[in-house]
Amino acid sequence: MGHPLGAGGGERRGGESRRPYGRARRFIRALPPLIIAGGIVFDLLTPPEYTAAPLFSAAPLIAAPFFSTLTTLLTGIAAVLASVGLHLYNGTADEIPTLTETLTVLTVSALALLVSRVVRRSGERLASARVIAETAQKAVLPTPAERIGGLQCAARYEAAQADAFIGGDLFAVQDTPYGVRLVVGDVRGKGMEAVEAVAVVIGAFREAAEQERSLEGVAQRLERALTREGTRRDGLDAVEGFTTAVLAEIPRGDGNGTFDGFVRVVNRGHPSPLILYADGRLDTLEPTEPALPLGMGDLAAWPDRAEGRPYPPGATLLFYTDGLSEARNAAGVFYDPGERLAGRIFPGPEELLDALVDDVRRHTGGGTTDDMALLALARPATGQPERRRTMPVVPPSGSGHRP
């Protein structure tokens, strides 16, 4: 990957990607009248035996899927008038081929109107389905607040399928009496069954995070909830259903509202989170002992052990699903977030995720084969402002502008 990670890359990319689409829309908008005009010129410059009827017929058909029904109707009327007017100009209005051509343009224009109506109704249904999907995602997977328990928070859900909104990846953050707790996970499978499992995990986490005194207890509550869900299902998912997940807890100090300076992590078969320090250093929070995903307790049983790691002021925790770490480029090389982020400094979690998503798109050439969920939690340093959106990324060499 030849492009460095940088803040604001998503905005530049978005601007670059919108310009070609804008040009394409303007070209399509101008295409029907251009075709009619081209047909008129063609008819005037060629002998009478050559006809522009195919061009006049094409104009309303092109307008049908892209314009309103009224515009399609006006395009059809313009095509018919152009055809009839040319025959009157050429003195061929009373010939049999003229009637055939006129009927052809009229018939195609009528079909274009029908196509336009069908497209409009389908578009309305699609828009309704999109609204329902967005509402379902917000209900099942609500976006966390920008600030939770004194920590800056940002989250992203990037669906692999265009216009998809919900899938099997999940995240949740909650301020509890025991500190800020969170879960990031990936449910095996796709479709509505995966969404149902996501709802089960999120619901169980919300309740357990408030009630369980230990992070290990929260993990066990999720295990039991998925086991109950597995027994309810039929077929393959009843046997092979599981969820990889990482749970974390940032405990507070002696009731003073500040944090103890460390994070506890329970990893159940999930990609290890990263911690990015204020000076650009990066650590991977690898578990000392691997564990099976949630929902596979029948295969093996051992007690969950939360592992504590330093979480100093100015550091940012990054949690992600395998849609990030398994994203491949054209040569089949996996994306390595640790390698790409090492030495980088970001002004906040929002800018970190913006730059990360943009970098993954560059790595894959614009698309991924799996959904990707990202969650970043930053612990502000003393005196650090709420947001520093204009601060640039500082590369490992130290070049660039420092705040």
Disulfide bonds with the S-S distance in Angstrom:
none
